Amino acid sequence: MEVAPNANPPVCKIMDFGKYKYEQDVRRKESRRKTSNVVIKEMKFRPKIDEHDYTTKTKHVERFLNEGSKVKITIMFRGREMAHPELGKRILDRIAEQVKDVGNVEAAPRVDGRNMLMVLAPVKKQEAKSGSKPRSPRPADAPPASDTGQEPQAAENPEPAAAPSPAESVPASPTS
């Protein structure tokens, strides 16, 4: 197989063509596995939605965001409801506020015909990005723990040793 055709003289390499094709397929499959497919779920609301229906649908939105899917929220207006788009905007703002810890607004609310749309995207996890376990918090004035496995000694105001109890401090009287 020709490796560097532009070199002077051209460079060639003797190789097993079947093995070469197999390695190419493995690399292609590996690159496909690393890509993620973005799924967009849709949840539809109405301006006059009842509180229980609202909470149920909001829980579904949170679940979709936790699974890593984007969520398109649609407020459907009918008839005279189009005269009050602020009702739909209020619902979308309320949803965005409730799911702000698991998702953030990717596309701000906008009117599209008789519908008002907003898209939420899942929040990226900080621990997943850094690849390390979360650290336990320690006070800012405490010295870092040493590798010896012992607890760090307090640098300021060491605690005094416990005073002996009154029973220990009184010498036993000879009564025999």
C-alpha positions, 0 to 999 in steps of 0.5 A: 500500500502506498503511504506517502505518494508525494514523497520523493521517492514515494513510500510504500508499505506491505500490509494485510489489507483485511486487517487494515479494513477491519481497523478502519471499521473499528475506528469508525464504530468507535467514533460513532459511539462517542457521538450523542444523539440529541432528542427533543421531547415536547410537552404541551400546555394550555393557558387555563391549565389546572394546578395538578395537571401543571405539576404532573407535566412539570415533573415530566419535563424535569425527568426528560431533562435529567435523562439528557433530552431537550424539551420543547414546551408549547403553550396552545392558544384557542380562540379568544385566548390569543388576546392574552399571551401574557398568560402563556408567558407567565406559565413558561416563566414559571416552568423555567424557574422550577426546573432551573437546577436541571435545565436552562432556557435555550430558546426564549419564549416566542409566539408562532401562530397560535402557539407560544414556544420555549426550548429547555436544554439540560444543565451540564454536570460539573463532576462529569466534565472534570472527571473527578469525585467531588471534594469534601469541603474544609474550612479555609483556615484549616491546613491541607490533610497530609498523606500520612493518614493522620488528621491535621493538627489545629494550628490555632487555639489547641484544646486544653487537656481534659481536667481530671474528674473530682473522683480521680483527684482525691487520693484514696484514704487508707481505711484499713 
